[in-house]
Amino acid sequence: MARIDLDLAHSYLHEPQTDEDYALLPLKFTFEDGGAYALLGPSGCGKTTLLNCISGLLHPSQGTIVFDGADVTRATPQDRNIAQVFQFPVIYDTMTVGENLAFPLRNRGVPEAQVRERVGRVAEMLDLSGALERRASGLAADAKQKISLGRGLVRQDVSAILFDEPLTVIDPQLKWQLRRKLKEIHHEFRLTLIYVTHDQTEALTFADQVVVMSRGKAVQVGPADALFERPAHTFVGHFIGSPGMNFLPAIWRDGAIEIAGRRYLPALSPSVGQALQAAGSFRVGVRPEYLHLADDGDAQAVPVRVERAQDIGTYWLVTASVQEAGAQVGTLRARLGAAAAALRPGDTAWMSVFNRHTCYYVNEELVP
């Protein structure tokens, strides 16, 4: 395995002029040896471009890529000694399952006894032991993708294993099992794994560190709890969570926070208070999980108009609008308990917004 240091940017244009011309804006980041990472973001955000730069399928237009102190920026994928698993199965249909798994090892002259031992171990991990003698051509798409995963995992000498949305063709129940298997494999072998996905559940359950990307930029890097509790950017708040974080426009006026014409005096640290006062206008962010119904006129609550109350089974999802002078200025979505069953569209309710989980954003970035 290897430590991978990136200091790069990439544009598919010969002479980029603006940030919009870059598929990857300047990025400096280190993937530590033995770490499990996810590149998370919507389609077109640059995550696959970054993965292909790491693998050598694409050479960055600017900067360097370093593996364990060696500059590999212009090296081929073979010279970088990486394994890559793609979105759709890449296997040899004419071979058996066992021959597919053994191919990367035999191609490098690994002794046959070691090949059998390693293939057997990986097949057992992926529940392929009973299919080793079957032709790959007759298998379903999800079984073929398990073979692709196995071929990526079978070598122990690779610098890193790269996954480009590898569970796209996998049945939802099997996805959960394979994510768990990959996590177990990582804990056992301490492989350097980099996993590209647009699915937050995959990223947050697989990786120790998640790189959230938007428009070619890494907007936040951290573990799942940090991304959820303290999103560094409003994009992360929107993207992480189901539903995402709520944001309300606010202003600082006469020593208080004002939302929709009402004044609030929440507990703020001196540094946060100073930053909000200096900004003048900002956004208040709170997760649906941290909203709750309050008494009418509660000093920490916002009056809302209930738009919809849905029984999800384990909770009620309530959507409500925040009004000022008859105009809607914001929307709140709350995950509430059984008390929400009494709410009807058009009702006025009060939702407590300010608590220790509340975040504040100036120019879309978190006030620390």
Number of C-alpha atoms within 10 A of each C-alpha: 22 22 17 22 20 20 15 21 22 24 20 12 11 8 9 12 10 7 14 12 16 20 22 27 19 17 16 14 13 14 19 16 18 18 20 23 25 27 28 28 26 16 12 13 21 24 30 20 20 23 20 18 23 26 26 21 13 17 23 23 17 14 15 18 25 18 21 15 11 11 14 20 22 15 15 15 18 10 11 22 17 21 23 23 23 18 17 18 20 14 18 18 14 12 16 19 29 23 18 22 30 23 17 18 21 14 8 9 10 13 10 12 8 13 20 14 10 19 27 18 16 21 22 12 16 17 14 20 16 10 15 17 13 14 17 23 15 12 14 11 16 18 21 23 24 21 26 23 26 24 25 22 25 22 21 13 12 17 21 29 22 24 23 20 19 22 25 17 17 19 12 11 8 12 17 15 12 20 18 14 16 19 18 14 15 19 13 9 11 15 22 22 27 23 26 25 23 19 15 21 14 19 25 20 15 25 24 15 21 27 24 26 23 21 19 25 20 23 17 18 20 17 16 19 10 14 23 19 16 19 26 23 19 24 19 22 23 17 22 23 16 13 16 19 27 22 22 18 15 22 20 19 13 9 13 16 22 17 21 19 12 14 19 17 12 16 11 12 9 8 11 16 19 12 16 24 18 11 14 13 17 23 22 21 24 28 25 22 17 18 22 17 18 17 13 13 12 13 16 17 21 24 22 22 20 22 18 16 21 14 15 9 7 10 16 18 22 22 19 24 20 19 18 15 8 7 10 13 15 17 18 24 25 26 23 21 14 10 11 19 15 8 16 15 13 13 13 16 19 19 23 18 26 21 14 11 14 17 24 26 24 18 12 13 17 18 18 12
